[in-house]
């Protein structure tokens, strides 16, 4: 049986309908529970619900990748030209018979398609937020540009999802797909903060400029660490070091940084076209581990400083707890042989940290700098 075309848009309309069905539940819930609320509050509730579903989508995307289901349907956006694996049973059975442990099985096809259904539903919700924000921008005194940027971003995320399949799990594309998904969480959290600020009852928490800079730097370091972690996962370099705190019984094992961090290459292939070396996988793993020490210390320091501020004590406790969770799940991936639960939880913890730090930054404002008034001469005073 011939291989399917990489892009087959025949099931696109049916997939859109499926996404609409997925989105109708959340939309109906928001409407019923908040129909008498101000527009800004309804939009904020819908944004938070979309954020929750997007977080679920990121978690399920991690599960899809870690169960090797990313190619469960080797074409896009459907499955062998069908809107569900039900219509592709013959093709899936043939592929599974030819390679029983290969990338295409019935269970993997369903995992992949459920991920696409969820993604389409999230897209419908973000489109709804954008349309309502533009329509109500003057009456609710809200900016429609945040949801507009989010809509463009989720469209790009969908494009990278397609490339993940059609480029056969190309490591750089898969890593960018992960980063774009987590950035979507940040955009939705910032958007919810802006909707809250449109309500007269919301007062931003005042932070010193130094404290805000510390939070921004911490978020930047977190993004760097997530990118390194994504590169570890997409190159299957987790088990290059199976001991801790050493690696291969050494504090500085043999590593090939050039080959390991050649970004544009196929999965499992080095910069010279040959199979990637174990030293390259070690370099990928160990750089992520070394960076983790720095990021862990910075986030714990930020949690301690935030805990001194009454308005941020809850966030500080969550920050400290999530940072510890990331350390535990990361260590579990190493010493327990990359268990699925720990690996998925590690991605979820990263997403929650992004949401938390974005919320701290966008729910606060800097203290206004005090400007000393010029001194005026009084009569009789010396010049």
C-alpha positions as CSV (number, residue, x, y, z in Angstrom):
1,X,0.0,0.0,0.0
2,X,1.4,3.4,-1.0
3,X,2.4,6.0,1.5
4,X,-0.3,8.8,2.0
5,X,0.3,12.3,0.9
6,X,1.8,14.4,3.6
7,X,-0.9,17.1,3.3
8,X,-4.5,16.0,2.6
9,X,-7.0,18.8,3.2
10,X,-10.1,16.7,2.4
11,X,-11.0,16.1,6.1
12,X,-10.2,19.8,7.1
13,X,-13.9,20.9,7.3
14,X,-14.9,17.9,9.4
15,X,-12.0,18.6,11.7
16,X,-13.1,22.2,12.1
17,X,-16.6,20.9,13.0
18,X,-15.0,18.6,15.6
19,X,-13.1,21.6,17.0
20,X,-16.4,23.5,17.2
21,X,-18.0,20.7,19.1
22,X,-15.1,20.6,21.6
23,X,-15.4,24.3,22.1
24,X,-19.2,24.5,22.5
25,X,-19.1,23.1,26.0
26,X,-16.7,25.7,27.5
27,X,-18.5,28.5,25.6
28,X,-21.9,27.4,26.9
29,X,-20.6,27.1,30.5
30,X,-19.1,30.6,30.4
31,X,-22.3,32.1,28.9
32,X,-24.6,30.4,31.5
33,X,-22.5,31.2,34.5
34,X,-21.6,34.8,33.5
35,X,-24.4,36.1,31.3
36,X,-25.1,39.0,33.6
37,X,-21.4,39.9,34.3
38,X,-19.6,42.7,32.5
39,X,-18.0,42.0,29.2
40,X,-14.5,42.2,30.5
41,X,-15.2,39.7,33.2
42,X,-16.8,37.2,30.8
43,X,-13.8,37.5,28.5
44,X,-11.5,37.0,31.4
45,X,-13.3,33.9,32.5
46,X,-13.3,32.5,29.0
47,X,-9.6,33.3,28.7
48,X,-8.8,31.5,31.9
49,X,-10.8,28.5,30.8
50,X,-9.0,28.6,27.4
51,X,-5.7,28.7,29.4
52,X,-6.7,25.7,31.3
53,X,-7.6,23.7,28.2
54,X,-4.4,24.9,26.5
55,X,-2.4,23.6,29.5
56,X,-4.2,20.3,29.1
57,X,-3.3,20.4,25.4
58,X,0.4,20.9,26.2
59,X,0.3,18.0,28.6
60,X,-1.4,15.8,26.1
61,X,1.1,16.9,23.5
62,X,3.9,15.8,25.8
63,X,2.1,12.4,26.3
64,X,1.8,12.1,22.5
65,X,5.5,12.7,22.0
66,X,6.6,10.5,24.8
67,X,4.5,7.6,23.7
68,X,6.0,7.9,20.2
69,X,2.5,8.7,18.8
70,X,3.6,11.9,16.9
71,X,3.5,9.9,13.6
72,X,0.5,7.8,14.6
73,X,-1.2,9.5,11.6
74,X,1.5,10.2,9.1
75,X,-0.4,12.9,7.2
76,X,-2.0,16.2,8.2
77,X,-4.5,17.4,9.2
78,X,-6.4,14.1,9.2
79,X,-5.5,10.4,9.4
80,X,-4.9,8.8,6.0
81,X,-7.2,11.4,4.5
82,X,-10.0,10.7,7.1
83,X,-11.2,12.8,9.9
84,X,-10.7,10.0,12.5
85,X,-8.9,6.7,12.8
86,X,-12.2,5.0,12.2
87,X,-12.1,5.8,8.6
88,X,-8.4,4.9,8.3
89,X,-8.6,1.4,9.9
90,X,-7.5,-0.4,6.8
91,X,-4.5,1.8,6.3
92,X,-3.5,1.7,10.0
93,X,-3.9,-2.1,10.1
94,X,-1.7,-2.5,7.0
95,X,1.0,-0.2,8.5
96,X,0.8,-2.0,11.9
97,X,1.1,-5.4,10.2
98,X,4.1,-4.3,8.3
99,X,5.8,-2.9,11.4
100,X,4.1,-4.0,14.6
101,X,6.2,-1.8,16.8
102,X,6.5,1.1,14.4
103,X,5.1,4.6,14.6
104,X,1.6,3.7,13.2
105,X,-0.7,1.6,15.4
106,X,-4.4,2.0,16.2
107,X,-3.7,3.3,19.7
108,X,-1.1,5.8,18.5
109,X,-3.4,7.0,15.8
110,X,-6.1,7.8,18.3
111,X,-3.7,9.5,20.6
112,X,-2.5,11.7,17.7
113,X,-6.0,12.6,16.5
114,X,-7.3,13.4,20.0
115,X,-4.4,15.8,20.3
116,X,-5.5,17.4,17.0
117,X,-9.1,17.6,18.1
118,X,-8.1,19.4,21.3
119,X,-5.9,21.8,19.4
120,X,-8.7,22.6,17.0
121,X,-11.1,23.3,19.9
122,X,-8.5,25.6,21.5
123,X,-8.2,27.4,18.2
124,X,-12.0,28.0,18.1
125,X,-12.0,29.4,21.6
126,X,-9.2,31.8,20.8
127,X,-10.9,32.9,17.6
128,X,-14.1,33.6,19.7
129,X,-12.1,35.7,22.2
130,X,-10.6,37.7,19.3
131,X,-14.0,38.4,17.6
132,X,-15.7,39.4,20.8
133,X,-12.8,41.6,21.9
134,X,-12.9,43.5,18.6
135,X,-16.7,43.9,18.8
136,X,-16.7,45.0,22.5
137,X,-13.5,46.9,22.6
138,X,-15.1,50.4,23.1
139,X,-17.9,49.4,25.4
140,X,-15.6,47.3,27.7
141,X,-12.5,49.5,27.3
142,X,-10.3,46.6,26.4
143,X,-7.6,46.2,23.8
144,X,-8.3,43.6,21.1
145,X,-4.7,43.3,20.2
146,X,-3.8,40.7,22.9
147,X,-6.3,38.1,21.6
148,X,-5.4,39.0,18.0
149,X,-1.7,38.3,18.7
150,X,-2.8,35.1,20.5
151,X,-4.8,34.1,17.4
152,X,-1.8,34.6,15.1
153,X,0.4,32.7,17.5
154,X,-2.0,29.7,17.7
155,X,-2.1,29.6,13.9
156,X,1.7,29.5,13.8
157,X,1.6,26.7,16.4
158,X,-0.7,24.8,14.2
159,X,1.7,25.2,11.3
160,X,4.5,23.8,13.5
161,X,2.3,20.9,14.5
162,X,1.9,20.1,10.8
163,X,5.6,20.3,10.2
164,X,6.2,18.0,13.2
165,X,4.4,15.3,11.3
166,X,5.5,16.0,7.7
167,X,9.2,16.5,8.7
168,X,9.2,13.3,10.6
169,X,9.9,14.6,14.1
170,X,12.7,16.9,13.1
171,X,14.2,17.9,16.5
172,X,14.3,21.6,15.9
173,X,10.7,21.7,14.7
174,X,9.5,19.6,17.6
175,X,11.4,21.7,20.1
176,X,9.9,24.9,18.6
177,X,6.4,23.3,18.7
178,X,6.9,22.8,22.5
179,X,8.2,26.3,23.0
180,X,5.3,27.8,20.9
181,X,2.8,25.8,23.0
182,X,4.2,27.2,26.3
183,X,4.4,30.7,24.8
184,X,0.7,30.3,24.1
185,X,0.2,29.7,27.8
186,X,2.1,32.9,28.6
187,X,0.0,34.9,26.1
188,X,-3.3,33.7,27.5
189,X,-2.1,34.5,31.1
190,X,-1.1,38.0,30.1
191,X,-4.4,38.4,28.3
192,X,-6.4,37.4,31.4
193,X,-4.4,39.9,33.4
194,X,-5.3,42.7,30.9
195,X,-9.0,41.8,31.0
196,X,-8.8,41.9,34.9
197,X,-7.2,45.3,34.7
198,X,-10.1,46.5,32.6
199,X,-12.4,46.0,35.6
200,X,-12.5,48.8,38.1
201,X,-12.2,46.5,41.0
202,X,-8.7,45.3,40.0
203,X,-5.7,47.1,41.4
204,X,-2.2,46.0,40.1
205,X,0.2,45.0,42.9
206,X,3.1,47.5,43.2
207,X,6.6,46.0,42.8
208,X,9.9,47.8,42.9
209,X,11.7,48.1,39.5
210,X,14.5,45.9,40.8
211,X,12.0,43.2,41.8
212,X,10.2,43.4,38.4
213,X,13.6,43.1,36.6
214,X,14.4,40.0,38.8
215,X,11.1,38.4,37.8
216,X,11.7,39.1,34.1
217,X,15.2,37.7,34.2
218,X,14.0,34.6,36.1
219,X,11.4,34.1,33.4
220,X,14.0,34.5,30.7
221,X,16.3,31.9,32.3
222,X,13.3,29.6,32.7
223,X,12.6,29.8,28.9
224,X,16.3,29.0,28.2
225,X,16.1,26.0,30.4
226,X,12.8,24.8,28.8
227,X,14.5,25.1,25.4
228,X,17.4,23.0,26.6
229,X,15.0,20.5,28.1
230,X,13.0,20.3,24.8
231,X,16.3,19.7,23.0
232,X,17.1,16.8,25.4
233,X,13.7,15.3,24.9
234,X,13.4,15.6,21.1
235,X,16.9,14.1,20.7
236,X,16.1,11.3,23.2
237,X,19.2,12.3,25.2
238,X,17.6,11.8,28.7
239,X,19.3,8.5,29.3
240,X,22.8,9.6,28.2
241,X,23.4,10.1,31.9
242,X,21.8,7.6,34.3
243,X,23.6,8.6,37.5
244,X,23.5,11.7,39.6
245,X,25.1,14.1,40.4
246,X,27.9,12.6,38.3
247,X,27.4,11.6,34.7
248,X,28.8,8.3,33.5
249,X,30.8,8.2,36.8
250,X,32.5,11.5,35.9
251,X,32.0,15.2,36.8
252,X,32.9,16.0,33.2
253,X,32.2,13.1,30.8
254,X,33.3,13.0,27.2
255,X,31.1,15.4,25.2
256,X,30.7,16.6,21.6
257,X,29.1,20.0,21.8
258,X,29.4,20.8,18.1
259,X,27.5,17.8,17.0
260,X,25.1,17.9,19.9
261,X,24.1,21.5,19.3
262,X,23.9,21.4,15.5
263,X,20.3,22.6,15.4
264,X,19.2,22.0,11.9
265,X,19.5,18.3,11.3
266,X,17.3,15.2,11.1
267,X,16.5,13.1,14.1
268,X,19.4,10.8,15.1
269,X,21.8,12.3,12.5
270,X,24.9,14.4,13.2
271,X,26.3,17.4,11.4
272,X,28.3,15.1,9.1
273,X,25.2,13.0,8.1
274,X,26.3,10.0,10.1
275,X,24.4,8.7,13.2
276,X,24.7,11.1,16.1
277,X,27.4,10.0,18.6
278,X,26.8,9.1,22.2
279,X,29.2,12.0,23.2
280,X,26.8,14.4,21.4
281,X,23.8,13.1,23.3
282,X,25.9,13.4,26.5
283,X,26.6,17.1,25.8
284,X,22.9,17.8,25.2
285,X,22.0,16.2,28.5
286,X,24.7,17.6,30.6
287,X,24.3,21.2,29.4
288,X,20.6,21.0,30.5
289,X,21.6,19.6,33.8
290,X,24.2,22.3,34.5
291,X,21.8,25.0,33.5
292,X,19.2,23.5,35.9
293,X,21.4,24.2,38.9
294,X,21.5,27.9,38.0
295,X,17.7,28.2,37.2
296,X,16.8,26.3,40.4
297,X,18.8,28.7,42.6
298,X,17.4,31.8,40.8
299,X,13.8,30.6,41.1
300,X,14.1,29.7,44.8
301,X,15.7,33.1,45.4
302,X,12.8,34.7,43.6
303,X,10.3,32.7,45.7
304,X,11.9,33.8,48.9
305,X,11.8,37.5,47.9
306,X,8.2,37.3,46.7
307,X,7.2,35.6,50.0
308,X,8.2,38.8,51.8
309,X,5.4,40.6,50.0
310,X,2.0,39.8,51.4
311,X,0.2,40.2,48.0
312,X,2.5,37.5,46.5
313,X,2.8,35.0,49.2
314,X,0.6,32.4,47.6
315,X,2.4,32.8,44.3
316,X,5.7,32.5,46.2
317,X,4.7,29.2,47.7
318,X,3.6,27.8,44.4
319,X,6.8,29.0,42.8
320,X,8.9,27.2,45.5
321,X,6.8,24.0,45.3
322,X,6.8,23.9,41.5
323,X,10.6,24.4,41.4
324,X,11.1,21.5,43.8
325,X,8.7,19.4,41.7
326,X,10.8,20.1,38.6
327,X,13.9,19.1,40.4
328,X,12.3,15.8,41.6
329,X,10.7,14.9,38.3
330,X,13.9,15.8,36.4
331,X,16.0,13.6,38.7
332,X,13.4,10.8,38.4
333,X,13.8,10.9,34.6
334,X,17.5,10.2,35.1
335,X,17.6,7.6,37.8
336,X,14.4,5.8,37.0
337,X,14.9,5.4,33.3
338,X,12.6,8.2,32.0
339,X,9.2,6.9,33.3
340,X,6.2,8.3,31.4
341,X,4.5,9.8,34.5
342,X,7.6,11.8,35.6
343,X,8.4,12.9,32.0
344,X,4.8,14.2,31.5
345,X,4.8,15.9,34.9
346,X,8.2,17.6,34.1
347,X,6.6,19.2,31.0
348,X,3.5,20.2,33.1
349,X,5.6,21.7,35.8
350,X,7.4,23.8,33.2
351,X,4.1,25.0,31.8
352,X,2.8,26.0,35.3
353,X,6.0,27.9,36.0
354,X,5.6,29.9,32.8
355,X,2.0,30.7,33.8
356,X,2.9,31.6,37.3
357,X,5.8,34.0,36.4
358,X,3.9,35.6,33.6
359,X,1.0,36.3,36.0
360,X,3.4,37.9,38.5
361,X,4.9,40.2,35.9
362,X,1.6,41.2,34.2
363,X,-0.4,41.6,37.4
364,X,2.0,44.1,38.9
365,X,3.4,47.5,38.1
366,X,6.6,49.3,39.1
367,X,6.7,51.8,41.9
368,X,6.7,55.3,40.5
369,X,10.1,56.9,40.9
370,X,10.1,59.7,43.3
371,X,11.1,63.0,41.7
372,X,12.5,65.6,44.0
373,X,10.8,69.0,43.5
374,X,13.2,71.9,42.7
375,X,14.1,74.1,45.7
376,X,12.7,77.6,45.5
377,X,14.5,80.6,47.1
378,X,12.7,82.4,49.8
379,X,13.2,86.0,50.6
380,X,16.3,86.7,52.7
381,X,17.8,83.3,51.9
382,X,21.3,83.2,50.6
383,X,21.8,82.8,46.9
